[in-house]
Amino acid sequence: MAGITQDWEPVVIRKKAPSAAARKDEKAVNAARRAGAEIETIRKSTAGSNKAASSSTSLNTRKLDEDTENLTHEKVPTELKKAIMQGRMDKKLTQAQLAQIINEKPQIIQEYESGKAIPNQQIITKLERALGVKLRGKK
């Protein structure tokens, strides 16, 4: 055992380098100044001003501003809401019962029958199956 030697290297543990945010911290900058390290300062083009990054109106925003058309979502047509109501009345179902049959919330049936809903083909298909009435076809 007298001939065994250690050839291990010493392990040095150091703190990790400061993150980018920490390097920009005022305390870190002041510490670097005291230590005499180089400090780089860059002024951003719009820093300190209250202007947007692009103060000029782009082509797309100009088109939107000049557009006078009223853009709204498509609503349930009158024929569809009447057909849903009629089919539900023929089966003697309440809105809540119909909603339970098609696994939807009662508010959805109410919105369809009042004409406030945005038409969803999957829900209309469920209503057609549950009521046994064709709701689509003239389109």
ABEGO torsion letter per residue (X at the ends): XAABBBABBBBBBBBBBBBAAAAABAAAAAAAAAAGBBBBBBBBAABGBABBABABBBAAAAAAAABABBBBBBBBBAAAAAAAAAAAAAAGBBAAAAAAAAGBBAAAAAAAAAGABBBBAAAAAAAAAAAGBBABGAX
